[in-house]
Amino acid sequence: MKKKFYWKSVFNFLWVLLLILGIFYVNTALKDQQNGSKSKKVTTIEKKQDDNNIKLTTPKVKALKTSKMAAYIGVSSSVILTDFGQPTATVASASNLKWWLYNLNNQSYLKIGIDQYTKKVAAIFVVGPSKAQGKLKVGLSFKRLLQLTTLYANFKFNYREQAFQYELSENDLNRHPLISFKNGSYAIAYLKPKTKQIYALEYLNTDTLLKKNLYHLVAPVPLPAQYQGEVDWQQLEQMLPADFLQLVNAKRRQQSRAVIPVDPNLNAQTHAAADKLFKSPRNWLQSAQAKQLKSILNDDFSQKKTIFLHRSKLSKKRLKLLGLENYSKVKLWVIAPIYSSSTIFDQPKLLSSWINSFVETGRYRIGMYYEHGVLVIISSKGGI
């Protein structure tokens, strides 16, 4: 009887043990399944985060609120006449823009580019203070610029049923970043070398931005022709040097420096020197550049590479060759191709030289001569 009871107890114990082990097994299996599902979910989230990080390399550009100045891009020229009045002067260009000039002989010198086909504002160039600029303004520090907006390296947009994408380099972002507004216009912030303050602002529509060809296009999409139509060279040859000097003196006024007038005698000497240089460019330029200069003077608008000759110490022989032997401390510049004086801001090396030589320096005398895309400048601090 005791033996039967013993085996019955053992049998019951085994059943209970198996039941406990079964429950334990099922519970463990369920936890493993949940952990596996959780692990899979974490992997999915991490993958999504990785995907987001990939997308962040080319983020959607967040456009700035349209400032009053940016809002003028695309409006009729009649609106400009109503708000600004008749321009003090106009400058023709080799493109289809005509520049209307305002605030002459003022630190707030302003240029408004009117498209000659649409009669609408296509560009505005600002070098001085103006309330219409809003938060993005000339003189803004680089630190404040970064607080105001993200500087994007990629811009995608459509133009005449074609897709374009700009890819800005690190140099672009540190020299002339591109900023977009909610009305579809853009602004190029030209930064002053070294300090990186905004030195000038150029507001543009898409057409003008593409024609500038300032940034790298990801895909080789055909661009609209930059120079088209007849060029009024007679007007341009007179007004481009005047516009150049207005930009110089606007910046000098901002720094409370004395303005620089054109010296009539040095102007005549510069014209004579330019004639000699154009006839024998190989005396001053390398063979390839001399050939290019001839092409530019013959209205070959396909010439894109910049010729920048700057001679700050001319020998007596060179001075005599140019007819400047009676002048002292003479400096010579040759810039080509140039069809608008504001394009100096496109070239960092040229801009830096322009600031050091013409803006942030003492008084000097200046003579200028412009012909078919070539600007010759001679300055002197002494002489007759």
Secondary structure, DSSP 8 states (H G I E B T S, - for coil): -HHHHHHHHHHHHHHHHHHHHHHHHHHHHHHHHHHHHHHHHHHHHHHHHHHHHHHTTS-----B---HHHHTTT-BHHHHHHHH-S-SEEE--SSSEEEEEESTTSTT-EEEEEETTT-BEEEEEE-S--GGGTTS-TT--HHHHHHH----SEEEEEETTEEEEEE--HHHHHHS-EEEBTTS-EEEEEE-TTT--EEEEEEE-HHHHHHHT-SEESS------SS-S---HHHHHHHHHHHHHHHHHHHHHHTT-----B-HHHHHHHHHHHHHHHH-GGGTS-HHHHHHHHHHHTT-TT--S-EEEEESS--HHHHHHHT-TT-SS-EEEEEES-SSGGGGGG-HHHHHHHIIIIISS---EEEEEEETTEEEEEEESS--
